[in-house]
Amino acid sequence: MGKNTEKGTKGSATDTADIADTADAADATDTGTTATPRRRQARGERRISQLLAAAAGVFCRTGYASASTNAIAREAGVSPGTLYQYFPNKEAIAVELGGQLLQRAHETHGQAFRPENLQRPLPELLDAVLDPVIAFNCENPAFWALMHGTGVPGIAHEHEELHAGLLARIEAVLRDFCPEASTHELAHISNMILGIFKSSLDLILAHEGEERAAYTAELKTVLLRYLEPMMTTTPPR
């Protein structure tokens, strides 16, 4: 009898939690003005953040293809049923997480390519552009895991736009430093710069501490030696 009572109590607690999560999920998009819906909406948003953080950890460790909703729920400390109240499948989680990370990536690129940064000498320019972009990728390893090889349509399209935007920014910088270069040459150089950066980022993300700093320094040295002979002018201040 004791065992049955314990089992029933435990089940009730789980049911209560699931009911609360159901209410939170329903209220996550509630636009009501009363205090209770707002509190429920806040709880729902916290639960979504919890699930996305768990998904980021799982995607980094196992890769997107090997990840499962059960693993994500386990990482978040919730039941699979609770997860499904917020996301219908793994792809929906990846799209939401990827969208948030892409937005942050756009903001980071905007910070890196600020006009005042582009007026600096080449070594300082490389520091100003590369440091925030590398820091973003190191702080958000799930970004790299999701943007490469997931095959999720919503993510792939937006990542292509991010890639094209970054190439356009690099070309704009090169146009100021290398006014005699043709459009064709600028495109080749921009693609080479981005290729060098992405290949080096693999090494940077695979290491920590002094080793990470050493690979970051090597990347800057490679780009400096590649670009310096091409620079024929200094952008006007």
Backbone as a ProteinNet text record, in pm:
[ID]
protein_1_A
[PRIMARY]
MGKNTEKGTKGSATDTADIADTADAADATDTGTTATPRRRQARGERRISQLLAAAAGVFCRTGYASASTNAIAREAGVSPGTLYQYFPNKEAIAVELGGQLLQRAHETHGQAFRPENLQRPLPELLDAVLDPVIAFNCENPAFWALMHGTGVPGIAHEHEELHAGLLARIEAVLRDFCPEASTHELAHISNMILGIFKSSLDLILAHEGEERAAYTAELKTVLLRYLEPMMTTTPPR
[TERTIARY]
83.6	0	87	198.5	288.6	346.5	386.7	444.2	344	219.1	117.1	91.1	85.4	61.1	172.6	300	414.1	408.7	376.7	369.6	262.5	147.4	39.4	75.4	143.3	183.9	282.4	380	479.7	415.1	321.5	252.4	174.2	112.9	35.8	124.3	244.7	337	378.3	406	442.6	328.2	206	89.8	72.4	92.2	77.6	178	303.5	406.2	371.2	323.1	285.4	168.4	72.3	-41.5	7.1	100.2	154.7	228	305.7	376.8	280.7	170.1	69.9	13.4	-15.3	-67.2	36	163	268.9	283.8	279.3	294.6	180.2	60.2	-55.2	-47.9	10.1	15.5	142	233.8	358.7	334	220.7	187.8	66.3	27.8	-88.8	-61.5	-157.2	-140.5	-229.3	-282.3	-370.1	-297	-374.3	-313.5	-321.6	-386	-396.6	-265.6	-246.6	-120.1	-94.9	-198.1	-178.4	-130.5	-193.6	-139.4	3.9	37.9	175.2	273.4	235.1	322.9	337.1	225.6	230.4	314.5	300.3	379.4	528.3	562.7	703.4	754.9	672.4	714.5	734	642.8	656.2	782.9	817.1	938.4	1062.7	1058.6	1171.8	1188.1	1076.2	1082.9	1141.7	1100.4	1153.4	1302.6	1346	1489	1564.8	1504.2	1565.7	1583	1481.4	1486.8	1588.1	1595.1	1690.8	1834.4	1856.4	1990.8	2030.5	1935.9	1962.9	1992.6	1915	1936.9	2074.3	2116.6	2248.7	2357.4	2344.7	2443.4	2445.6	2327	2318.9	2372.5	2335	2382.2	2535.1	2593.5	2739.8	2808.1	2752.6	2817.2	2799.6	2679.3	2649.4	2636.2	2621.5	2587.5	2437.2	2388.2	2243.8	2183.5	2249.9	2193.5	2173.1	2264.5	2255.7	2173.2	2137.4	2060.3	1916.4	1851.6	1712.4	1635.5	1503.7	1422.1	1429.2	1443.1	1456.4	1583.2	1692.7	1818.7	1808	1739	1722	1635.3	1526.9	1440.8	1518.4	1597.5	1677.2	1777.1	1840.6	1936.2	1867.3	1742.7	1668.2	1605.4	1604.2	1543.7	1392.7	1335.1	1189.3	1151.2	1022	974.8	964.8	975.8	954.9	819.7	716.9	585.5	587.6	664.1	675.8	742	847.6	915.2	818.8	736.2	646.4	535.1	514.4	416	466	598.8	657.1	710.7	762.7	821.9	773.9	725.3	672.2	779.4	902.3	1008.4	1145.5	1248.3	1386	1411.8	1356.8	1380.5	1327.1	1209.6	1152	1242.5	1302.3	1395.6	1517.4	1570.4	1688.9	1660.7	1542.6	1507.5	1497.5	1434.3	1421.8	1558.5	1637.5	1770.6	1858.3	1854.1	1934	1895.5	1765.2	1720	1773.8	1770.9	1823	1973.9	2045.4	2190.1	2227.3	2151	2176.9	2156.4	2054	2030.6	2149.7	2200.1	2317.4	2440.1	2451.6	2564.7	2559.8	2441.3	2425.8	2469.4	2428.2	2464.7	2615.4	2677.1	2821.7	2896.5	2850.1	2915	2901.1	2786	2768.2	2865.5	2887.8	2982.5	3125.1	3158.7	3294.8	3327.9	3230.4	3255.9	3207.4	3215.2	3179.1	3273.1	3223.3	3307.6	3438.8	3435.6	3560.2	3665.1	3618.9	3714.8	3784.9	3713.6	3765.2	3866.7	3884.2	3981.5	4116.1	4127.5	4249.5	4353.2	4480.4	4583.5	4548	4600.6	4560	4571.9	4682.6	4689.2	4577.8	4550.2	4444.1	4306.7	4293.3	4167.2	4136.5	4237.1	4216.1	4173.2	4235.6	4195	4049.7	4014.2	3880.4	3771.8	3802.1	3701.3	3697.2	3814.4	3817.9	3782.2	3825.4	3807.1	3660.1	3568.7	3428.8	3364.8	3404.3	3346.2	3393.9	3522.2	3575.7	3512.9	3500.9	3441.6	3298.3	3222.2	3084.1	3079.6	3164.5	3164.8	3210.6	3306.2	3352.8	3246	3171.6	3066.3	2940.4	2924.9	2805.4	2845.1	2906.2	2950.8	2837.1	2714.9	2600.9	2578.3	2622	2606.8	2681.3	2805.8	2886.5	2824.5	2775.3	2716	2590.2	2511.6	2385.1	2403.4	2499	2512.4	2580.7	2644.8	2719.9	2670.8	2606.6	2570.9	2438.9	2355.2	2228.2	2127.1	2131.1	2035.2	1895.7	1877.6	1745.7	1719.5	1614.9	1593	1589.7	1516.7	1505.3	1638.8	1724.6	1856.5	1949.3	1946.1	2037.2	2019.2	1894.2	1868.3	1920.2	1891.3	1935.3	2087	2147	2293	2356.1	2296	2345.5	2338.9	2231.4	2219.1	2326.3	2351.3	2455.8	2591.7	2618	2744	2760.1	2653.1	2658.6	2679.2	2613.7	2630.8	2772	2831.7	2968.6	3066	3045.7	3130.3	3119.3	2997.1	2977.4	3050.7	3050.1	3121.6	3272.2	3323.9	3467.9	3506.1	3425.1	3452.9	3453.1	3360.4	3353.3	3480.6	3532.6	3657.4	3773	3780.4	3889	3884.4	3765.4	3751.2	3816.2	3808.3	3872	4023.5	4071.7	4214.5	4281.7	4207.5	4264.3	4179.5	4182.2	4093.5	4121.6	4240.9	4274.7	4230.3	4185.4	4143.3	4009.2	3993.9	3867.1	3764	3639.1	3531.7	3556.6	3605.4	3635.3	3744.3	3850.1	3959.5	3912.1	3830.1	3779.7	3695.8	3617.2	3535.6	3623.8	3730.1	3821.4	3890.3	3938.8	4011	3916.8	3794.5	3697.2	3664.6	3643.8	3615.5	3734.5	3854.9	3974	3986.2	3961.5	3968.1	3868.2	3744.9	3642.5	3674.8	3731.2	3771.6	3881.2	3981.4	4088.9	4031.9	3941.4	3882.6	3805.3	3720.8	3637.7	3722.9	3827.7	3915.5	3989.1	4033.3	4105	4012	3885.9	3791	3771.6	3780.7	3775.6	3882.4	4004.4	4114.1	4093.9	4049	4029.1	3924.7	3812.7	3705.6	3744.4	3838.5	3879.3	3976.7	4020.1	4117.7	4068.6	4135.1	4099.6	4225.3	4205.6	4315.9	4426.1	4549.7	4665.7	4670.4	4626.3	4626	4527.9	4413.8	4315	4371.8	4435.3	4494.5	4604.9	4681.3	4790.1	4735.5	4629.2	4571.1	4505.6	4448.5	4390.6	4500.2	4613	4725.5	4778.4	4784.1	4830.5	4736.9	4606.6	4509.8	4534.6	4555.6	4579.3	4709	4811.1	4938	4921.3	4847.5	4823.5	4751.1	4645.7	4568.4	4649.7	4729.4	4812.1	4911	4977.3	5077.1	5012.7	4891.3	4818.9	4772.6	4725.5	4663.1	4760.9	4864.1	4952.2	5008.1	5054.1	5108.6	5004.4	4876.8	4771.2	4732	4758.8	4709.3	4788.1	4720.3	4787.9	4751.8	4657.5	4616.7	4560.3	4540.2	4475.9	4343.8	4235.3	4105	4106.1	4041.3	4039.8	3964.1	4010.1	3944.8	3829.5
-119.9	0	124.8	119.1	233.7	265	160	182.1	242.6	194.2	247.8	394.1	427.2	565.8	654.8	608.7	688.3	708.1	601.8	611.8	708.9	702.7	792.9	936.4	962.5	1098.5	1152.4	1068.9	1110.6	1141.3	1057.4	1080	1209.9	1239.8	1362.4	1483.8	1476.6	1588.5	1610.9	1501.7	1513.2	1570.7	1521	1572.8	1721.4	1763	1904.6	1988.4	1939.5	2012.6	2021.6	1910.7	1912.1	2005.9	2008.4	2099.3	2243.7	2272.5	2407.7	2444.1	2348	2374.6	2394.9	2319.8	2337.6	2478.5	2525.5	2661.2	2763.6	2739.5	2831	2836.2	2720.4	2715.4	2787.9	2768.6	2834.4	2984.4	3026.4	3169.4	3234.9	3157.8	3215.4	3319.6	3307.8	3405.6	3489.4	3482.9	3556	3705.7	3783.1	3927.5	3999.6	3926.7	3986.3	4085.5	4171.7	4277.4	4251.9	4144.3	4117.1	4063.9	4072.3	4032.2	3883.2	3799.2	3654.1	3606.3	3646.2	3604.2	3650.3	3769.5	3816.7	3728.9	3688.8	3600.9	3466.1	3414.7	3286.1	3297.4	3409.9	3429.1	3431.9	3498.9	3503.9	3364.3	3282.5	3145.6	3066	3086.2	3015.8	3056.1	3184.6	3230.8	3174.8	3165.5	3105.8	2958.4	2888.5	2747.1	2732.2	2818.6	2812.9	2839.6	2939.2	2968.8	2849.2	2782.8	2664.5	2553.8	2531.6	2427.3	2461.4	2588.3	2628	2615.6	2651.2	2636.6	2488.6	2402.9	2259	2207.8	2253.7	2211.7	2255.1	2376.1	2424.6	2331.7	2286.9	2195.3	2061.6	2009.1	1878	1888.4	1993.9	2009.7	2020.2	2087.5	2101.9	1968.4	1890.3	1764	1654.8	1644.6	1531.3	1568.8	1699.5	1740.4	1736.9	1811.7	1820.5	1685.9	1615.9	1492.6	1386.4	1377.9	1274.5	1317.2	1443.8	1493.5	1442.1	1432.5	1389.5	1477.7	1479.9	1558	1499	1367.8	1305	1352.7	1361.9	1408	1553.9	1633.5	1775.9	1790	1713	1717.2	1673.6	1569.2	1520.6	1627	1692.7	1799.6	1914.3	1943.2	2053.3	2013.4	1883.4	1836.2	1836.2	1814.8	1809.8	1681.8	1652	1534	1565.8	1465	1489.3	1553.7	1514.9	1575.1	1725.2	1770	1913.6	1982.2	1921	1979.5	1994.9	1891.6	1895.4	1998.5	2048.1	2154.3	2286.6	2295.3	2418.6	2403.7	2286.1	2262.5	2127.4	2122.5	1996.1	1894.1	1941.3	1847.5	1914.9	1838.6	1887.7	2002.3	1993.4	2098.3	2232.5	2231.8	2357.1	2419.2	2336.8	2387.4	2449.1	2378.6	2427.2	2559.3	2571.4	2694.3	2812	2789.8	2896.7	2936.6	2837.9	2866.3	2930.6	2874.7	2929.9	3072.6	3102.8	3239	3338.4	3300	3388.2	3409.4	3302.3	3313.9	3393.8	3378.4	3455.7	3604.4	3638.4	3777.8	3835	3757.9	3803.7	3814	3722.6	3727.5	3854.3	3890.8	4015.3	4135	4135.7	4245.9	4250.3	4133.9	4126.9	4178.7	4141.7	4190	4341.7	4393	4537.7	4607.6	4547.7	4603.6	4596.1	4485	4465.5	4561.3	4587.2	4669.5	4813.6	4865.5	5004.9	5096.1	5210.3	5298.7	5337.8	5363.7	5405.6	5294.6	5168.7	5057.7	5051.7	5088.7	5074.5	5182	5279.4	5385.6	5356.6	5243.8	5209.9	5148.4	5151	5076.7	4928.4	4858.6	4720.4	4629.4	4630.1	4540.9	4570.2	4698.7	4735.5	4702.7	4718.6	4684.3	4536.1	4451.4	4307.3	4274.5	4339.7	4318.5	4359.6	4478.3	4533.4	4450.2	4389.9	4311.7	4167.2	4108.2	3965.2	3935.7	4018.3	3986.5	3966.7	4059	4035.5	3917.4	3892.3	3779.4	3646.5	3639.2	3516.8	3497.3	3605.2	3595.4	3544.6	3593.4	3547.2	3396.8	3348.4	3205.3	3121.3	3171.7	3097.4	3093.3	3202.2	3208.3	3134	3111.5	3044.1	2930	2824.2	2714.5	2646.5	2658.6	2599.7	2666.3	2790.5	2860.7	2786.3	2750.2	2676.8	2540.3	2474.4	2341.5	2346.7	2452.5	2461.8	2513.7	2602.1	2666.2	2577.4	2471.6	2388	2244.1	2204.2	2064.4	2021.3	2113.7	2069.4	2036.4	2111.7	2087.8	2137.1	2213.4	2267.8	2387.9	2383.4	2489.2	2630.6	2650.9	2784	2840.7	2754.9	2798.6	2819.2	2726.1	2731.6	2860.7	2900.1	3021.1	3145	3155.9	3273.7	3275.6	3158.4	3154.3	3199	3164.1	3210.1	3361.9	3420.1	3566.3	3630	3568.1	3619.3	3612.8	3501.4	3482.2	3588.1	3610.9	3709.9	3850.3	3879.6	4010.6	4032.1	3927.7	3938.8	3959	3888.7	3908.3	4051.3	4104.7	4242.1	4341.6	4317.9	4406.5	4401.2	4279.4	4264.9	4334.3	4316.3	4380.8	4531.9	4585	4730.5	4783.6	4709	4749.7	4744	4636.4	4620.9	4728.4	4768.9	4870.7	5001.6	5032.8	5154.3	5140.5	5023.2	5002.2	4973.5	4913.9	4873.3	4932.2	5062.7	5126.4	5084.4	5031.6	4993.4	4851.8	4775.3	4636.9	4634.3	4539	4524	4455.3	4462.6	4396	4246.4	4189.4	4046.2	4010.9	4092.2	4067.7	4080.9	4182	4202.1	4082.3	4026.5	3910	3791.4	3768.9	3658	3676.1	3796.7	3823	3808.3	3858.3	3849.3	3704.2	3623.9	3482.1	3411.3	3448.8	3388	3425.8	3552.4	3597.2	3519.7	3509.6	3438.6	3290.4	3232.6	3091.2	3067.8	3158	3146.6	3158.5	3253.3	3274.2	3150.2	3095.3	2981.4	2857.9	2836.8	2722.6	2739.8	2860.9	2887.6	2879.1	2915.7	2912.5	2770.7	2672.5	2532.3	2505.1	2550.7	2530.1	2611.5	2733.2	2820.7	2762.2	2715	2660	2527	2457.3	2326.4	2337.6	2460.9	2479.3	2586.3	2591.8	2690.3	2756.5	2864.1	2928.4	2976.7	2944.6	2993.2	2938.2	2814.2	2755.9	2829.3	2862.4	2938.2	3074.9	3141.4	3272.3	3262.1	3152.6	3133.9	3116.9	3037.5	3019.3	3147.8	3225.4	3354.3	3447.5	3448.9	3532.3	3486.5	3354.7	3302.5	3343.2	3339.5	3381.9	3526.7	3612.2	3754	3772.3	3693.6	3701.9	3660.4	3552.3	3504.9	3611.6	3669.1	3770.1	3897.2	3934	4054.1	4037.1	3921.5	3897.9	3881.4	3832.1	3816.5	3952	4037.6	4162.8	4278.5	4279.7	4397.2	4434.7	4338.8	4378.2	4438.2	4412.2	4462.4	4605.7	4649	4778.3	4889.7	4969.7	5078	5215.1	5219.7	5348.6	5329.2	5437	5435.9	5507.8	5447.2	5512.1	5648.7	5749.3	5883	5881.7	5964.9	5974.6	6073.4
0	0	0	82	88.1	-48.2	-121.6	-253.7	-347.8	-343.5	-431.8	-401.5	-271.3	-232.9	-283.9	-267.4	-313.8	-463.3	-535.4	-681.2	-723.6	-655	-690.2	-661.1	-551.2	-517.8	-619	-655.6	-753.2	-887	-927.3	-1053.9	-1051.6	-936.3	-925.4	-940.3	-879.9	-890.6	-1035.6	-1106.2	-1247.2	-1328.7	-1301.7	-1373.4	-1348.1	-1222.4	-1189.9	-1267.3	-1274.6	-1348.1	-1495.9	-1552.4	-1693.5	-1719.5	-1625.9	-1641.5	-1638.7	-1545.8	-1537.2	-1665	-1719.3	-1844	-1959.5	-1959.2	-2064.4	-2059.4	-1939.2	-1924.8	-1968.1	-1929.9	-1968.7	-2120.5	-2183.8	-2329.3	-2397.5	-2346.7	-2406.6	-2389	-2276	-2247.1	-2300	-2359.9	-2407.3	-2514.9	-2585.7	-2689.1	-2650.1	-2522.8	-2473.7	-2478.2	-2526.1	-2533.4	-2433.8	-2337.9	-2238.3	-2151.6	-2082.6	-2003.7	-1854.8	-1811.9	-1669.6	-1616.1	-1483.2	-1421.8	-1437.3	-1420.1	-1424.9	-1561.5	-1672.5	-1802.9	-1825.4	-1775.7	-1794	-1718.2	-1597.1	-1519.4	-1588.3	-1639.9	-1710.2	-1837.2	-1905.6	-2026.8	-1992.9	-1883.4	-1842.1	-1809.5	-1743	-1712.5	-1840.4	-1935.8	-2063.1	-2136.7	-2133.6	-2200.4	-2132.7	-1999.6	-1928.3	-1965.1	-1978.4	-2015.9	-2156.9	-2248.3	-2384.3	-2383.3	-2305.8	-2295.3	-2238.6	-2140.6	-2080.1	-2183.7	-2264	-2365.8	-2475.5	-2514.3	-2617.3	-2566.8	-2440.4	-2383.2	-2378.6	-2343.1	-2340.7	-2481.8	-2578.7	-2717.2	-2766.1	-2729	-2769.4	-2717.9	-2593.2	-2536.6	-2608.5	-2638.7	-2706.4	-2848.6	-2921.9	-3059.6	-3064.4	-2965.6	-2962.8	-2936.9	-2848.3	-2810.1	-2914.5	-2969.7	-3057.6	-3204	-3233.2	-3368.4	-3387.1	-3483.9	-3504	-3544.3	-3637.3	-3691.6	-3583.4	-3488.2	-3384.8	-3264	-3255.9	-3141.5	-3149.1	-3033.8	-3028.6	-2931.1	-2947.4	-2854.6	-2714.2	-2703.7	-2571.4	-2501.2	-2577.3	-2518.6	-2474.9	-2554.9	-2520.6	-2395.5	-2388.8	-2270.9	-2146.8	-2160.8	-2047.9	-2003.8	-2099.9	-2067.3	-1994.4	-2032.8	-1970.6	-1838	-1808.8	-1684.7	-1687.3	-1806.6	-1819.7	-1892.5	-1893.4	-1966	-2114.7	-2202.4	-2345.2	-2373.4	-2293.5	-2312.2	-2291.4	-2192.5	-2168.5	-2286.8	-2340.5	-2457.2	-2573.6	-2597.7	-2713.2	-2697.7	-2575.9	-2557.5	-2616.5	-2633.6	-2685.8	-2827.3	-2859.5	-2991.1	-3043.6	-3168	-3220.4	-3255.5	-3282.9	-3322.1	-3308.7	-3338.3	-3326.3	-3423.3	-3544.3	-3643.2	-3595.7	-3531.6	-3481.4	-3375.3	-3292.3	-3190.8	-3259.6	-3360.1	-3430.4	-3501.4	-3561.6	-3632.7	-3535.5	-3420.2	-3321.3	-3266.4	-3227.4	-3173.9	-3281.1	-3401.2	-3510.8	-3543.1	-3539.8	-3567.1	-3465.5	-3338.8	-3234.2	-3250.5	-3280.2	-3295.8	-3420.5	-3527.2	-3648.6	-3624.4	-3545.7	-3512.9	-3435.8	-3340.1	-3263.7	-3353.8	-3449.1	-3541.6	-3625.9	-3674.6	-3750.9	-3666.5	-3540.7	-3451.3	-3429.4	-3416.2	-3396.5	-3518.1	-3637.1	-3758.9	-3771.6	-3731.9	-3734.5	-3640.5	-3523.7	-3427.1	-3482.1	-3545.9	-3595.4	-3709.6	-3795.9	-3914.6	-3896.9	-3775.7	-3753.3	-3832	-3881.5	-3963.9	-3898.1	-3766.3	-3700.6	-3700.1	-3701.1	-3707	-3842	-3946	-4081.2	-4117.2	-4030.7	-4056	-3990.3	-3925.3	-3853.7	-3946.5	-3907.1	-3982.3	-3984.8	-4084.4	-4107.5	-3984.4	-3908.5	-3791.1	-3689.5	-3666.1	-3572.4	-3629.7	-3760.4	-3826.6	-3809.9	-3825.7	-3809.1	-3667	-3568.5	-3429.3	-3409.7	-3459.4	-3436.3	-3501.4	-3617.4	-3689.3	-3638.7	-3621.4	-3588.6	-3443.3	-3351.2	-3209.1	-3170.9	-3205.6	-3166.2	-3237.9	-3362.1	-3436.8	-3378.3	-3346.1	-3284	-3147.1	-3068.8	-2935	-2943.4	-3040.9	-3056.9	-3082.1	-3171.4	-3202.9	-3084.6	-3006.7	-2889.1	-2780.7	-2766.8	-2664.9	-2707.4	-2836.9	-2888.4	-2981.9	-2928.6	-3015.5	-3090.2	-3039.3	-3109.7	-3245	-3258.3	-3386.3	-3496.2	-3468.8	-3566.5	-3595.5	-3488.9	-3506.1	-3591.6	-3576.9	-3650.5	-3792.8	-3811.7	-3942.2	-4045.6	-4001	-4095.1	-4090.6	-4198.2	-4213.7	-4152.7	-4103.2	-4046.5	-4155.3	-4265.7	-4373.2	-4342.1	-4233.8	-4200.4	-4290.8	-4374.7	-4474.6	-4416.1	-4307.3	-4250	-4207	-4155.3	-4111.3	-4231.2	-4325	-4439.4	-4518.2	-4542.5	-4621.7	-4550.2	-4421.2	-4346.6	-4331.5	-4321.5	-4312.9	-4444	-4555.1	-4684.8	-4694.1	-4640.4	-4641.5	-4552.9	-4437.2	-4348.3	-4417.5	-4483.4	-4555.1	-4664.5	-4743	-4850.4	-4793.1	-4682.6	-4620.2	-4570.5	-4514.7	-4464.8	-4580.4	-4689.8	-4808	-4859.6	-4860.8	-4907.5	-4817.8	-4687	-4594.4	-4621.1	-4640.4	-4665	-4795.9	-4899	-5027.4	-5015	-4936.2	-4917.9	-4852.3	-4752.9	-4687.4	-4787.2	-4862.5	-4959.5	-5067.5	-5104.4	-5209.1	-5166.7	-5036.3	-4987.4	-4982	-4942.1	-4929	-5063.4	-5155	-5284.3	-5397.5	-5416.5	-5515	-5659	-5683.9	-5821.4	-5855.2	-5756.2	-5781	-5853	-5942.8	-6015.3	-5926.3	-5967.1	-5893	-5885.6	-5994.3	-5998.6	-5898.3	-5893.2	-5799.5	-5654.7	-5628.1	-5492.7	-5446.9	-5538.7	-5504.4	-5467.7	-5546.5	-5518.5	-5384	-5358.6	-5233.3	-5113.8	-5127.2	-5017.3	-4985.1	-5088.2	-5065.4	-5002	-5041	-4982.3	-4834.7	-4802.9	-4663.6	-4578.6	-4627.5	-4551	-4538.9	-4645	-4639.2	-4536.6	-4534	-4435.1	-4294	-4276.1	-4143.6	-4097.7	-4183.2	-4143.7	-4114.7	-4194.3	-4168.2	-4035.3	-4008.9	-3883.7	-3764.6	-3784.9	-3674	-3621.6	-3708.1	-3663.6	-3558.3	-3585.7	-3491.7	-3363.7	-3378.7	-3262.8	-3169.1	-3224.8	-3141.6	-3077.7	-3138.2	-3085.5	-2968.9	-2937.7	-2830.8	-2733.1	-2619.7	-2518.4	-2462.8	-2389.5	-2319.4	-2410.3	-2373.3	-2447.1	-2589.6	-2607.6	-2742.3	-2833	-2779.6	-2858.6	-2894.9	-2800.1	-2825.8	-2931.3	-2926.2	-3022.5	-3164.2	-3178.9	-3312.8	-3362.5	-3272.7	-3311.8	-3363.3	-3293.4	-3336.5	-3472.4	-3494.2	-3623	-3736.4	-3710.6	-3811.8	-3852	-3753.9	-3783.8	-3861.4	-3828.7	-3900.2	-4046.3	-4067.9	-4205.1	-4286.9	-4230	-4303.6	-4325.3	-4226.8	-4241.4	-4355.7	-4360.6	-4465.3	-4602.5	-4603.6	-4731.2	-4783.6	-4694.8	-4738.4	-4753.5	-4672.6	-4669.3	-4806.5	-4887.1	-5018.2	-5112.9	-5086.4	-5175.9	-5143.5	-5020	-4975.6	-5041.8	-5120.7	-5192.7	-5138.1	-5044.3	-4991.2	-4851.1	-4780.1	-4649.2	-4660.5	-4616.4	-4627.7	-4559.6	-4619.5	-4558.4	-4426.1	-4333	-4204.6	-4209.1
[MASK]
+++++++++++++++++++++++++++++++++++++++++++++++++++++++++++++++++++++++++++++++++++++++++++++++++++++++++++++++++++++++++++++++++++++++++++++++++++++++++++++++++++++++++++++++++++++++++++++++++++++++++++++++++++++++++++++++++++++++++++++

